[in-house]
Amino acid sequence: MRITYNWLKEFIDIEDLSPQEIANILTDVGIEVDSVRYAAENLEKVVTGKIVEITKHPNADKLKICQVDVGNEVLQIVTGADNVFEGAVVPVALHGSRLPIGVRIKRSKLRGVVSNGMLCSEEELGLTDSSSGIMILSDNVEIGKDVKEALNLDDWIIEYEITTNRPDALSILGIARELKAVLNRPVKLPQNDFKEGNFEAKEEASLSVLDSGACLRYDGFILKGIENKPSPLFMQIRLYLVGLRPINAVVDVTNYVMYELGQPLHAFDLEKLSGREIIVRRAKDGETIVTLDGVERKLTQDDLVIADAEKAVAVAGVMGGEESGTSLSTKNIFLESAHFEPMTIRKTSKRLSLSTDSSYRFERGADIEITEFAARRALHLIQNFCGGEVAKGKLSFYPKPYTPKVIVFNPEKATKILGVNIPPRKSFEILANLGFTVKKEQDYIVVKVPSWRKYDVAREIDLIEEVVRIYGMKNVVSTYPLMHTDVNKNLEYDKLNEVKEFLTAFSLNEAINYSFIGEKLYKFFGLSVENLIKISNPLSEEWVYMRDKIFPSLVQNAVLNINRNEKDVFLFEIAKIFENKGEKLPEEHLHLGILLTGKIPEGILSEREVDFYDLKGIVEGLLELLKLEGKFESLDNVEYLHPGQSAKVIVNEEEIGFIGKLHPDVLERLDIKQDVFVGELSLDRLVEFSKEREIFFKQIPKFPPVTRDIAVLVDADMPVGKLEEVIKSSAKYLEKLKLFDLYKGKEIPEGKKSVAFSLVFRSKEKTLSDEEVNKILNGIIKALEKFGATLRA
């Protein structure tokens, strides 16, 4: 945002303060000034001149020889501009002059003809980045005058940034209010009076607001019989200095007032409005409009438009339509000054990728109470420049006038929070100077929030912030915070760190994904998004829902790596998932997702393709880390998992997740030609179980263990977990059972598999003999035979 020092002086008396001092004050109160620049910097020996004669260049068809009166002499200057004419008043760079574009002008010959200077464009004077020709000045500009004075360039440009909660500072008036609070000087409002004609606004046009939720206020004024023309030179220059390009008097006034007061305005050519109707409504799906930038925009029913009896004539709060805009031939105008709901304008601006000065203000929250004043200010200026008569009355829609929010401000509480004693009288004065309505009660101040701060100030703490920023953060003494040593240790945080260290020790890399998901990705797994939480303003079609599972995101990561020829992918992610609870707020749960695909990383085991049991082993190790016992049960009818290589994970008789191989159909849809294993566990439940577990201590065994290995042949579809259950239920003195081999292939019959276990036996009362252990082992073999197992030789 840019303003100029001289423009600001029209709103508040700051003659005794330099532009840099003003910049320092604004920065101190939270309006960060980026730069203060002299408008006529590097502009020397440039004067106004009048072209008295133009002749063709004898040696160049595109060049002209101009005789230019610069007051004390007539200079011969060669130019290639097409827009010059005899009688034109133009800026002239004399011999030895200096221009902001970084060049010095010297007397020279152009194709054999002497040129004693240069005729300047707006670009060459540093007013704009580009221009189509020489700058043509008003006829009443004095000849031979320094352009700094003639063009009011003896000024300073103050460029600053605001935070999104301070749209009130996007105007000269807003900055003047800030200075008033610091300097305790009055703010002067500009003139807004005008002459009315003998006709009524309601007889000239009609207004209908069909969406009062998106359009909170609408004021329309009619001005007839104008003679539109270029705006006065002072206005053009000011617009240039703040970064705008002058167009014509009517358009320039609306922009000028927007920078003065912060209220966007729009002028329609009244004769181009079909039926002379103004209708504020939602667009129809697929409705189109060609905006003032010449681009055809396709609208949706989420967009708010201004329409006439036939079509949309403006995208509300963003940009007007090309067909209804004003031009130099416009005689009658309809002036719009409205207040639109910020989120509506923001959504449209983002969807159309169209950000304008108007949308920038509306989407942050303009002042709903200044609409009429701003319109009257614009009518005052247009009437002064272009003549015409203003209709009596206005077309107005304002069903719910602004009611100030009332907040109680306690100076004593402010002192406790800030650590500095700001006298109540000073707080009262600061708030009053900022425009708040204040009333002193016994020990507190009753504050009413002005309309230009309605979107920003909502609580007492906001008022405390206002007081201290104006009082001055430099006056707040820095102190060390109190240190409390009785802080409880966050055991959950420690557990999560242990889990991460455990998984990284297995060469798994941690993935960090957005918590958003798209319908397209879920469809790969046969999952529905019907019960997911839909984001009202998604970043893209790929991120429309809050995810309720982590593993799809990890699979997406794996696909991205595989497509780039990185086929060995080992990932985990710890993140929140979001469970839809209907009318209630969604529930958040911490989950752990794991994905393995490709070959085992070097140095862990002999090189081979990862399999289901690698994933199972990681989960078993994780449970052991958390001092938990779990079991795995067969998982059926899960569309995205292989029916023969998937299991649900049970801890404390509660299902807390799953592990498995992705179904071949899913791999085909994803165009993956290698096996992918995924798992997902409820990590917050695991941590909770880990905290709740009881710890027991037992005596170190006195007697030695006896180890036996056993290998059996079983049907290929026999779950290993079932075999483990049989062994545990039929084995006395069994202390530990571990699967150490699973084999299919050579020497194993078709449809069979070899499963080998290591068994550790130990008695608490005695040393077990070989005979006792062999007897137990025979009992185990007989129990396994009942389930079709045979001892492998």
C-alpha positions in Angstrom: 0.0 0.0 0.0 1.3 3.5 -0.9 0.2 6.9 0.1 1.9 10.3 -0.3 3.0 12.7 2.4 1.3 15.7 0.9 -2.0 13.8 0.5 -1.8 12.7 4.1 -1.3 16.3 5.2 -4.8 17.1 3.9 -6.2 14.8 6.6 -4.1 15.7 9.6 -1.6 18.5 10.5 1.9 17.0 10.3 3.8 20.0 8.9 6.2 19.8 11.8 7.1 16.2 11.1 9.2 14.9 8.2 8.1 11.9 6.1 10.7 9.7 7.8 9.5 10.7 11.2 5.9 9.8 10.1 7.2 6.5 8.9 8.9 5.8 12.3 5.7 6.6 14.2 3.7 4.3 12.0 6.2 1.4 12.3 6.2 1.9 16.1 2.4 1.4 16.3 2.4 -1.7 14.1 2.0 -0.3 10.5 5.3 -1.5 9.1 6.7 1.0 6.6 8.9 -0.6 4.0 10.2 2.6 2.3 10.0 6.4 2.1 11.0 7.7 -1.3 11.1 11.1 -2.8 8.7 11.2 -5.7 11.1 13.4 -7.8 14.2 11.5 -7.0 16.9 11.7 -9.7 14.7 14.2 -11.7 16.7 17.3 -12.7 16.4 20.0 -15.3 13.0 18.8 -16.6 10.5 21.6 -17.4 7.1 22.1 -19.1 7.1 23.1 -22.7 4.6 23.7 -25.5 5.0 22.3 -29.0 4.6 25.2 -31.4 5.5 23.5 -34.6 6.0 20.0 -36.0 7.7 19.0 -39.2 8.7 15.7 -40.7 12.3 14.5 -40.3 14.1 14.6 -43.7 15.9 11.3 -43.1 13.5 9.2 -41.1 9.8 8.5 -41.7 9.0 7.7 -38.0 10.7 10.7 -36.5 9.3 14.2 -36.1 11.1 17.6 -35.5 9.3 19.6 -32.8 9.9 23.3 -32.0 9.2 23.5 -28.3 8.7 26.7 -26.3 10.2 26.2 -22.8 9.5 29.7 -21.6 12.8 31.5 -22.2 13.6 30.0 -25.6 12.3 27.7 -28.3 14.2 24.4 -28.6 14.4 22.0 -31.5 13.7 18.4 -30.3 13.4 15.2 -32.3 10.9 12.6 -31.2 9.5 9.3 -32.4 6.2 9.6 -30.4 2.9 9.3 -32.4 0.7 11.2 -30.0 2.4 14.6 -30.2 0.6 17.5 -31.8 1.0 21.3 -32.2 -0.2 23.1 -29.1 0.5 20.1 -26.8 2.0 20.9 -23.4 4.6 18.3 -22.5 7.5 17.6 -20.0 10.8 18.5 -21.6 14.2 17.1 -20.5 16.7 19.8 -21.2 20.4 19.3 -22.2 22.2 18.0 -19.1 19.0 16.8 -17.4 18.7 13.7 -15.3 15.8 11.2 -15.3 14.7 8.6 -12.7 15.2 5.8 -15.3 18.9 6.3 -14.8 19.9 8.3 -17.8 21.2 11.8 -18.5 20.0 13.7 -21.6 22.5 15.5 -23.8 22.3 17.5 -27.0 22.7 15.1 -29.9 22.0 14.4 -33.5 19.3 12.0 -34.6 19.8 10.9 -38.2 21.6 14.2 -38.9 19.2 16.6 -37.1 20.1 18.3 -33.8 17.9 17.5 -30.8 18.3 19.8 -27.8 16.6 17.5 -25.3 13.8 14.9 -25.1 10.1 14.9 -24.7 9.2 12.7 -21.7 6.6 10.0 -21.1 5.2 9.0 -17.8 7.6 6.0 -17.7 10.6 8.3 -18.2 9.5 10.5 -15.4 9.4 7.5 -13.1 5.6 7.6 -12.7 4.7 4.2 -14.2 6.4 1.1 -15.6 5.2 1.6 -19.1 3.5 4.2 -21.3 2.3 4.4 -24.9 3.6 7.9 -25.7 4.6 11.3 -24.5 2.8 12.6 -21.4 0.3 15.3 -22.5 -0.3 17.9 -19.8 -3.2 20.3 -19.3 -3.4 23.4 -21.4 -3.4 25.6 -18.3 0.0 24.4 -17.1 2.5 27.2 -17.0 5.2 27.0 -19.7 8.8 26.8 -18.6 8.0 25.6 -15.1 10.0 22.9 -13.3 8.0 19.7 -13.5 8.5 19.0 -9.8 6.3 22.0 -9.1 4.1 21.8 -12.2 3.2 18.1 -11.6 3.2 18.3 -7.8 6.1 15.9 -7.7 7.7 17.6 -4.7 6.3 14.9 -2.5 7.2 11.7 -0.7 5.8 8.2 -1.3 5.3 6.2 1.9 5.0 2.5 1.2 3.8 0.2 4.0 2.4 -3.2 4.8 -0.6 -4.2 6.9 -1.5 -7.4 8.7 -4.7 -9.0 7.5 -6.6 -7.8 10.5 -6.1 -4.1 9.8 -8.0 -3.3 6.6 -8.9 0.1 8.2 -5.3 1.1 7.5 -5.7 0.7 3.7 -6.6 4.4 3.3 -5.3 7.9 4.0 -8.1 8.3 6.5 -7.0 5.1 8.3 -3.4 6.3 8.6 -4.6 9.7 9.8 -6.5 8.0 12.6 -3.4 6.2 13.7 -1.4 9.4 13.8 -4.3 11.1 15.7 -4.0 8.5 18.4 -0.2 9.1 18.8 -0.1 12.9 18.2 -3.5 13.8 19.7 -4.3 16.0 16.7 -7.7 16.1 14.9 -8.5 14.4 11.7 -10.0 16.5 8.9 -12.5 14.9 6.6 -12.7 15.9 2.9 -15.6 17.8 1.4 -18.5 15.7 0.2 -21.2 18.3 -0.6 -22.9 18.5 -4.0 -25.9 20.2 -5.8 -29.0 18.1 -6.3 -31.3 18.3 -9.4 -35.1 18.3 -9.5 -35.5 14.5 -10.0 -35.6 11.5 -7.7 -33.2 8.6 -7.7 -36.0 6.1 -7.3 -37.6 7.3 -10.5 -34.5 6.8 -12.5 -33.5 3.2 -11.5 -34.5 0.3 -9.2 -32.6 -1.8 -6.7 -33.2 -5.4 -5.6 -30.8 -7.3 -3.2 -31.6 -11.0 -3.4 -28.8 -12.2 -1.1 -28.7 -10.2 2.1 -26.1 -12.6 3.6 -23.5 -11.7 1.0 -24.5 -8.0 0.5 -24.9 -6.3 3.9 -25.4 -2.8 2.6 -25.9 -1.2 -0.8 -26.1 2.5 -1.6 -26.7 3.7 -5.2 -26.6 7.3 -6.4 -27.5 8.8 -9.8 -25.6 11.6 -11.6 -26.9 12.9 -14.9 -25.6 15.2 -17.6 -21.9 14.9 -17.0 -19.1 15.6 -19.5 -16.6 12.9 -18.8 -13.0 13.9 -19.5 -9.4 13.2 -18.3 -9.1 13.9 -14.6 -7.2 17.0 -13.3 -3.5 16.8 -13.4 -3.1 16.7 -9.6 -5.3 13.6 -9.4 -3.5 11.9 -12.2 -0.2 12.4 -10.5 -1.4 11.2 -7.2 -2.8 8.1 -8.7 0.5 7.5 -10.5 2.4 7.9 -7.3 0.3 5.2 -5.5 0.7 2.8 -8.4 -2.5 3.4 -10.4 -3.0 4.4 -14.0 -5.4 7.3 -14.8 -8.3 6.4 -17.1 -10.9 9.1 -17.1 -12.4 11.5 -14.5 -15.2 9.2 -13.3 -13.0 6.1 -12.9 -10.1 8.1 -11.5 -12.4 9.6 -8.8 -13.6 6.2 -7.6 -10.0 5.1 -7.3 -9.0 8.3 -5.6 -11.8 8.1 -3.0 -11.0 4.4 -2.4 -7.4 5.4 -1.4 -8.7 8.4 0.6 -11.4 6.6 2.6 -10.8 2.8 2.0 -14.2 2.3 0.4 -14.3 0.7 -3.1 -16.7 2.3 -5.5 -17.9 1.4 -8.9 -19.5 3.7 -11.6 -21.9 2.1 -14.2 -23.0 3.9 -17.3 -26.7 4.2 -16.5 -27.7 4.0 -20.2 -26.0 0.6 -20.5 -28.0 -1.0 -17.6 -30.9 -2.9 -19.2 -34.2 -1.8 -17.7 -32.2 0.6 -15.5 -32.3 -2.2 -12.9 -29.7 -3.1 -10.3 -30.0 -6.7 -9.0 -27.6 -8.1 -6.4 -27.7 -11.9 -6.7 -25.8 -15.1 -6.9 -24.5 -16.0 -10.4 -26.0 -18.9 -12.3 -23.8 -21.9 -12.8 -21.9 -21.4 -16.1 -22.9 -17.7 -16.4 -20.2 -15.6 -18.0 -19.1 -12.0 -17.9 -16.4 -10.1 -19.7 -14.7 -8.0 -17.0 -13.0 -4.7 -17.4 -9.7 -6.4 -18.2 -11.2 -7.9 -21.3 -11.2 -11.5 -20.0 -14.3 -13.6 -20.1 -15.0 -15.1 -16.7 -17.1 -18.3 -16.1 -19.0 -17.9 -12.8 -20.6 -20.4 -10.4 -23.5 -20.0 -7.9 -21.0 -19.3 -5.2 -20.1 -15.9 -6.9 -22.0 -12.7 -6.1 -22.8 -10.5 -9.1 -24.4 -7.1 -9.8 -26.8 -7.6 -12.6 -29.3 -5.6 -14.7 -32.6 -7.0 -16.0 -30.8 -9.3 -18.5 -27.3 -10.2 -17.4 -24.5 -9.8 -14.9 -22.7 -6.5 -15.2 -20.1 -6.8 -12.5 -18.5 -9.4 -10.2 -19.5 -7.9 -6.9 -16.6 -6.5 -4.9 -14.0 -7.7 -7.5 -14.3 -6.1 -10.9 -16.9 -4.4 -13.1 -18.1 -5.7 -16.5 -16.7 -4.3 -19.7 -20.1 -3.7 -21.3 -21.4 -1.5 -18.5 -18.3 0.5 -17.7 -18.0 4.3 -18.1 -16.1 6.0 -21.0 -15.5 9.5 -22.2 -18.9 9.4 -23.9 -20.8 8.5 -20.7 -23.4 11.2 -19.8 -25.3 9.5 -16.9 -23.8 7.3 -14.2 -25.1 5.0 -11.5 -22.6 5.1 -8.6 -22.4 2.0 -6.4 -21.1 2.1 -2.8 -21.7 -1.2 -1.1 -20.5 -3.5 1.7 -20.0 -7.2 0.9 -19.4 -10.1 3.2 -15.6 -10.7 3.2 -15.5 -14.5 2.8 -17.8 -14.4 -0.3 -15.5 -11.9 -2.0 -12.4 -13.9 -1.0 -13.7 -17.1 -2.4 -14.6 -15.5 -5.7 -11.3 -13.7 -6.0 -9.3 -16.8 -5.3 -11.3 -19.0 -7.6 -11.0 -16.5 -10.5 -7.4 -15.8 -9.6 -8.4 -12.2 -9.8 -7.1 -9.9 -7.1 -8.0 -6.2 -7.3 -7.8 -3.1 -5.1 -11.5 -3.6 -4.3 -11.3 -7.3 -3.5 -8.2 -6.8 -1.4 -10.2 -4.4 0.8 -13.6 -6.2 0.8 -12.1 -9.6 1.6 -10.4 -8.2 4.7 -13.4 -6.2 5.9 -14.2 -2.7 4.8 -16.1 -0.1 6.9 -19.8 -0.7 6.6 -20.6 2.8 7.9 -18.6 4.8 5.4 -20.4 3.7 2.2 -22.6 6.8 1.9 -19.9 9.3 2.9 -17.5 7.8 0.3 -20.2 8.0 -2.4 -21.0 11.6 -1.6 -17.3 12.4 -1.6 -17.0 10.9 -5.1 -20.1 12.8 -6.3 -18.6 16.0 -5.0 -15.4 15.5 -7.1 -17.2 14.2 -10.2 -19.6 17.2 -10.2 -16.7 19.6 -9.8 -14.7 18.1 -12.7 -17.5 17.0 -15.0 -20.6 18.9 -14.1 -24.0 17.2 -14.0 -26.8 17.0 -11.5 -27.2 14.5 -8.7 -30.6 12.9 -8.2 -32.4 13.5 -4.9 -32.2 10.6 -2.5 -30.6 7.3 -3.2 -31.3 3.6 -3.8 -30.5 2.0 -0.5 -30.4 -1.5 1.2 -29.3 -1.6 4.8 -31.6 -3.9 6.7 -29.3 -4.4 9.8 -27.6 -1.1 10.6 -24.3 -1.5 12.4 -24.6 -2.0 16.2 -21.3 -1.4 18.0 -19.9 -4.2 20.1 -19.5 -3.3 23.7 -16.4 -4.4 25.6 -15.4 -3.8 29.2 -11.8 -2.6 29.6 -10.2 -3.1 33.0 -7.0 -1.0 33.3 -5.9 -3.1 36.3 -6.0 -6.3 34.2 -4.1 -4.6 31.5 -1.3 -3.7 33.9 -1.1 -7.4 35.0 -0.9 -8.6 31.5 1.5 -6.0 30.2 3.7 -5.7 33.3 3.6 -1.9 32.9 1.4 0.6 34.6 -0.5 2.6 32.0 -2.6 5.2 33.8 -6.4 4.7 33.2 -6.7 8.3 32.0 -4.0 7.5 29.3 -5.8 4.3 28.2 -9.1 6.3 28.0 -7.4 9.0 25.8 -5.8 6.4 23.5 -9.0 4.5 22.9 -10.9 7.7 22.3 -8.4 9.0 19.8 -8.5 5.7 18.0 -12.2 6.3 17.4 -13.6 4.0 20.1 -16.6 5.4 22.1 -15.5 5.3 25.7 -17.3 5.9 29.0 -15.6 5.8 32.4 -17.3 3.8 35.1 -16.0 3.0 38.6 -12.9 0.9 38.0 -13.3 0.1 34.3 -14.0 1.7 31.0 -17.0 0.7 28.8 -15.9 0.7 25.1 -17.9 0.7 21.9 -16.1 -0.6 18.9 -16.2 1.7 15.8 -17.5 0.2 12.5 -14.0 0.3 10.8 -12.7 -2.1 13.5 -15.7 -4.5 13.6 -13.7 -7.4 12.1 -10.7 -6.9 14.3 -11.5 -5.9 17.8 -13.7 -8.5 19.6 -12.3 -9.0 23.2 -10.8 -7.1 26.0 -7.3 -8.4 25.1 -7.7 -6.7 21.7 -8.3 -3.4 23.5 -5.2 -4.0 25.6 -3.2 -4.5 22.5 -4.5 -1.2 21.0 -3.5 0.7 24.2 0.0 -0.7 24.4 0.9 -0.3 20.8 -0.1 3.4 20.9 1.4 3.9 24.3 4.6 2.5 22.9 6.3 -0.9 23.2 9.5 1.0 24.0 8.0 2.0 27.3 7.4 -1.6 28.3 10.3 -2.8 30.5 11.7 -6.2 29.5 11.8 -8.7 32.4 12.8 -12.4 32.6 9.9 -14.8 32.8 9.4 -16.7 36.0 10.8 -20.2 35.8 8.7 -23.1 37.2 10.5 -26.3 37.9 7.4 -28.3 38.8 6.5 -29.0 35.2 5.2 -32.5 34.6 7.2 -34.5 32.1 5.3 -35.3 28.9 5.6 -39.1 28.8 3.5 -39.3 25.7 6.0 -37.1 23.8 8.8 -39.4 25.0 6.9 -42.5 23.9 6.4 -41.0 20.4 10.1 -40.2 20.2 10.9 -43.8 21.1 8.5 -45.1 18.4 10.2 -42.9 15.8 13.7 -44.0 16.8 12.6 -47.6 16.7 11.2 -47.3 13.2 14.1 -45.3 11.9 16.4 -48.0 13.2 14.7 -50.4 10.7 15.7 -47.9 7.9 12.2 -46.5 7.6 12.0 -42.8 6.6 9.5 -40.5 8.2 7.0 -39.0 5.8 5.1 -35.8 6.5 1.9 -35.3 4.4 -1.0 -32.9 4.5 -4.0 -34.0 6.4 -6.1 -33.5 3.3 -7.1 -36.2 0.8 -8.9 -36.3 -2.6 -11.7 -38.5 -3.8 -9.6 -39.8 -6.7 -6.9 -41.3 -4.4 -9.5 -43.0 -2.2 -11.2 -44.5 -5.2 -8.0 -46.5 -6.0 -8.6 -48.4 -2.7 -12.3 -48.7 -3.2 -12.9 -46.3 -0.3 -15.8 -43.9 -0.1 -15.4 -40.2 0.9 -19.1 -40.0 1.9 -18.4 -39.9 5.6 -15.2 -37.7 5.4 -15.1 -34.2 6.6 -15.3 -31.9 3.6 -13.2 -28.7 3.5 -15.3 -25.6 2.7 -12.5 -23.8 0.9 -10.1 -26.5 -0.4 -6.7 -25.6 -1.8 -7.3 -27.9 -4.8 -9.4 -30.9 -6.0 -6.7 -33.2 -4.6 -7.2 -31.9 -1.1 -11.0 -31.7 -0.6 -11.4 -33.9 2.5 -9.8 -34.4 5.9 -8.3 -37.9 5.8 -9.5 -40.6 8.2 -6.7 -43.0 7.2 -2.9 -42.5 6.8 -1.9 -45.3 4.5 -3.3 -43.9 1.2 -1.0 -40.9 1.5 2.0 -43.2 2.1 1.0 -45.3 -1.0 0.8 -42.0 -3.0 4.4 -41.2 -1.7 5.5 -44.7 -2.8 4.0 -44.3 -6.3 5.8 -41.0 -6.7 9.1 -42.7 -5.8 8.6 -45.8 -7.9 7.7 -43.6 -11.0 11.1 -42.0 -10.5 12.8 -45.4 -10.4 13.3 -45.3 -6.6 11.7 -48.8 -6.1 12.9 -49.5 -2.5 10.5 -47.5 -0.3 10.3 -47.8 3.4 8.1 -45.2 5.1 6.3 -44.4 8.3 4.1 -41.4 9.2 2.7 -40.4 12.6 -0.2 -37.9 12.2 -3.8 -37.1 13.3 -6.7 -38.6 11.4 -10.2 -37.0 11.6 -13.4 -38.8 12.4 -16.6 -37.3 11.3 -19.1 -36.9 14.1 -21.9 -35.2 12.2 -23.2 -32.1 13.9 -20.5 -32.4 16.6 -16.9 -31.4 16.2 -14.8 -34.0 14.5 -12.7 -36.3 16.7 -8.9 -36.4 16.2 -6.9 -39.6 16.7 -3.2 -40.2 16.4 -2.3 -42.9 14.0 0.8 -44.6 12.8 1.1 -45.6 9.1 3.8 -48.0 7.8 4.7 -48.9 4.1 7.3 -51.3 2.8 8.0 -52.2 -0.8 11.1 -53.2 -2.7 14.3 -54.9 -1.4 15.4 -55.0 2.2 18.0 -52.2 2.8 21.6 -53.4 2.7 23.2 -54.2 6.0 20.0 -55.4 7.7 19.5 -58.9 6.2 20.6 -60.7 3.0 19.3 -58.8 0.0 15.7 -60.0 -0.8 12.3 -58.6 -1.5 10.4 -57.4 1.6 7.4 -59.6 2.6 4.4 -59.7 4.9 6.4 -61.1 7.8 8.8 -58.2 7.7 5.9 -55.9 8.4 4.5 -58.2 11.0 7.9 -58.4 12.7 8.1 -54.6 12.8 4.7 -54.4 14.5 5.7 -57.1 16.9 8.9 -55.3 17.8 6.9 -52.1 18.3 4.5 -53.8 20.7 7.5 -55.2 22.6 9.0 -51.7 22.8 5.8 -50.5 24.4 5.7 -53.5 26.7 2.5 -54.7 25.2 1.3 -58.2 24.1 -0.6 -58.4 20.9 -2.0 -61.0 18.5 -2.8 -61.2 14.9 -6.1 -62.5 13.4 -7.0 -63.1 9.9 -8.6 -60.2 8.1 -11.3 -60.9 5.5 -13.3 -58.9 3.1 -11.1 -55.8 3.0 -11.3 -54.7 -0.6 -7.8 -53.1 -0.7 -5.9 -55.9 1.1 -4.8 -59.4 -0.2 -7.1 -61.9 1.5 -4.3 -64.4 2.2 -1.8 -61.8 3.5 -3.6 -59.5 5.9 -4.4 -59.4 9.6 -5.9 -57.3 12.2 -3.8 -56.4 15.2 -5.4 -57.1 18.6 -4.1 -55.6 21.9 -6.0 -55.9 25.2 -8.8 -57.6 23.2 -9.3 -54.4 21.2 -8.6 -54.1 17.5 -6.1 -51.3 17.1 -5.2 -51.6 13.4 -4.2 -53.8 10.5 -1.3 -55.0 8.4 -1.4 -56.5 5.0 -0.3 -56.7 1.4 -2.2 -54.4 -1.1 -4.6 -56.3 -3.2 -3.4 -57.0 -6.8 -6.4 -55.1 -8.2 -5.3 -52.0 -6.3 -1.7 -52.4 -7.5 -3.1 -52.6 -11.1 -5.1 -49.4 -10.7 -2.1 -47.7 -9.3 0.1 -49.1 -12.1 2.5 -50.6 -9.6 4.3 -53.8 -10.6 5.8 -54.8 -7.3 4.3 -55.9 -3.9 3.4 -53.2 -1.4 2.8 -53.9 2.3 1.0 -51.4 4.5 -0.2 -51.1 8.0 -2.0 -48.6 10.2 -2.3 -48.6 14.0 -4.1 -46.4 16.5 -1.0 -44.9 18.1 -2.8 -43.0 20.8 -4.5 -46.2 22.0 -1.2 -48.0 22.0 0.4 -45.3 24.1 -2.5 -45.2 26.4 -2.3 -49.0 26.9 1.4 -48.7 27.5 0.8 -46.1 30.3 -1.9 -48.3 31.9 0.0 -51.5 31.9 1.0 -53.0 35.2 4.6 -53.8 35.8 5.5 -57.0 37.6 8.8 -58.1 39.0 9.8 -61.7 39.2 12.8 -63.6 40.5 15.6 -64.5 38.1 15.2 -68.1 37.0 17.3 -70.6 39.1 17.1 -73.4 36.6 18.5 -73.6 33.0 16.3 -73.5 29.9 16.0 -76.3 27.4 15.7 -75.4 23.7 14.1 -77.5 21.0 13.3 -76.7 17.3 10.4 -78.2 15.5 9.4 -78.0 11.8 6.1 -79.2 10.4 4.4 -79.3 7.0 0.9 -77.7 6.8 -1.5 -76.6 4.2 -0.3 -73.4 2.5 -3.4 -71.5 3.7 -3.0 -72.5 7.3 -2.4 -69.4 9.5 0.8 -69.5 11.5 -1.0 -67.9 14.4 -3.3 -70.9 14.7 -0.3 -73.2 15.0 1.1 -71.0 17.7 -2.1 -71.2 19.6 -2.1 -75.0 19.4 1.5 -75.2 20.7 0.9 -72.8 23.6 -2.2 -74.6 24.7 -0.5 -78.1 24.7 3.0 -77.3 26.0 3.8 -77.4 29.6 6.8 -75.4 30.9 6.8 -73.4 27.6 8.6 -70.1 28.3 9.1 -68.7 24.7 7.9 -69.5 21.3 9.4 -68.0 18.2 8.8 -68.6 14.4 12.2 -68.7 12.7 11.5 -70.1 9.3 8.7 -70.3 6.7 9.5 -72.1 3.5 7.8 -73.0 0.2 9.5 -74.5 -2.8 11.9 -77.3 -3.6 11.3 -80.5 -1.7 8.0 -79.1 -0.3 4.8 -80.6 -1.9 2.5 -78.4 -3.9 0.0 -76.6 -1.7 2.1 -77.1 1.4 4.5 -74.9 3.4 7.1 -75.7 6.0 6.8 -73.8 9.3 9.7 -74.0 11.9 9.5 -72.8 15.5 12.1 -72.5 18.3 10.7 -73.5 21.7 12.2 -72.7 25.0 11.2 -74.7 28.1 12.0 -73.9 31.7 10.6 -75.0 35.1 10.6 -72.8 38.2 11.0 -75.8 40.5 13.6 -78.1 38.9 15.9 -78.7 36.0 14.0 -80.4 33.2 15.4 -83.6 31.8 15.6 -84.5 28.2 12.9 -87.2 28.7 10.4 -84.7 30.1 11.0 -82.2 27.3 10.8 -85.0 24.7 7.5 -86.1 26.2 6.1 -82.5 26.0 7.3 -82.2 22.4 5.5 -85.4 21.4 2.3 -84.0 22.9 2.8 -80.9 20.8 3.3 -82.9 17.7 0.1 -85.0 18.3 -1.9 -81.8 18.9 -0.6 -80.3 15.6 -1.4 -83.5 13.7 -5.1 -82.9 14.6 -4.9 -79.8 12.4 -3.3 -81.6 9.5 0.3 -80.9 10.4 3.0 -83.5 9.9 6.5 -83.5 11.3 9.0 -82.7 8.7 12.0 -85.1 8.6 
